[in-house]
Amino acid sequence: MNKLKSDEVKAFYENWDVSKYPDYLKLLMEFEENLIFKIILEDDFFKSLSKSHKNTKILDCGCGFGSFYNLTKDFDTLYLDFSLNLLKKFKIEKNKICANIENLPFKNGIFDLILCINVLEHVDFEKAVFEVKRVLKTNGRAYFIVVNADSIINDEIFVDWKIPHNLISKSDFKSIETDDFKIEYIISFYFLHPFFKLFPKLILKRIIDLFFKNDEKISKVLKFKGQFLICKMVKK
Ligand SMILES: C[S@@+](CC[C@H](N)C(=O)[O-])C[C@H]1O[C@@H](n2cnc3c(N)ncnc32)[C@H](O)[C@@H]1O
């Protein structure tokens, strides 16, 4: 993997303004988000947490402006990002912290669950995963979501960013697996071909709805070829 300059990544995110993106891109980002919500809400470990809301400590690591807030707002959740600008845009008063995933300011074994969504592409992969593992409790889970290096979709809006990044593959996760940090599953999702974004907004929306309903089925056929990967890991 390429060595990335974190000051360049930071400069990019300090000025990141999704509200200026064209409509089709907002729709595609929303499609990814909705798929992530669905996958996590249906996950057994996540469902088991719902019973003990306030005693469950969650870290949304690289939370940006809080796209996944609704997933975690009823738990004892801390939202972390290294961009102050994005944290300011994230309209909650408390529980936000500005820090670097490569050097997390927490003691060992604090969190039951860590979400790390579209962040590992921009950082030192091994350092960041090590830090996530360190601050997880025993039996805690981490959900890592990344842009998939082995995708057959290869939409340039997700793979040709103007910021330093590495695409990540299933084998990268396999390479960091240890006896005390095990992969529970890796699946790929999002199979919308870039061709469809040429369609007008209303038609694109319908096509996206169709792909949303069928994502799991397509994933069974195309296995690890989707645009994104989700890797769920457990700390032993
Ligand atoms: C593509 S955005 C994803 C934001 C959010 N997780 C989401 O999916 O909407 C990547 C995020 O990672 C954050 N980030 C990048 N490098 C980081 C680092 N070293 N430490 C903490 N956050 C970082 C960026 O500031 C940005 O908010």
The ligand as an ORCA input file, in Angstrom:
! r2SCAN-3c Opt
* xyz 0 1
  C     -15.002      9.389      3.464
  S     -15.116     10.220      4.990
  C     -16.210      9.144      5.868
  C     -16.946      9.834      6.981
  C     -18.039      8.978      7.652
  N     -17.471      7.799      8.298
  C     -19.050      8.570      6.622
  O     -18.980      7.421      6.150
  O     -19.885      9.409      6.268
  C     -13.553      9.856      5.740
  C     -13.434     10.437      7.143
  O     -12.237      9.964      7.751
  C     -11.659     11.023      8.480
  N     -10.241     10.718      8.646
  C      -9.308     10.559      7.690
  N      -8.114     10.286      8.233
  C      -8.303     10.245      9.587
  C      -7.453     10.009     10.691
  N      -6.145      9.757     10.523
  N      -7.975     10.038     11.932
  C      -9.305     10.291     12.124
  N     -10.166     10.541     11.105
  C      -9.668     10.516      9.845
  C     -11.927     12.237      7.596
  O     -11.776     13.459      8.276
  C     -13.345     11.964      7.133
  O     -14.296     12.462      8.029
*
